[in-house]
Amino acid sequence: MTFATGFICHRLEDWYAKGVQIDRHILSLCTYVGHTKVTDTYWYLTATPELLALAAQRFTRFRHGLS
């Protein structure tokens, strides 16, 4: 895992754990790492077990209306 990939994945893991709305903050992360397009930031995402588990938990809460 490169530094950029690790940084972006860890930031998203932290945001998921804190309940941050990713879609509201991904552009600031994109800008912080020097990308001009959010798709450039998504390119660095890696499906780490931790990130997938946090995303699954959030989806389950959403699906059951727990937001």
Secondary structure as GFF3:
##gff-version 3
##sequence-region A 1 67
A	DSSP	alpha_helix	3	18	.	.	.	ID=ss1
A	DSSP	alpha_helix	22	32	.	.	.	ID=ss2
A	DSSP	alpha_helix	38	42	.	.	.	ID=ss3
A	DSSP	alpha_helix	49	63	.	.	.	ID=ss4
###
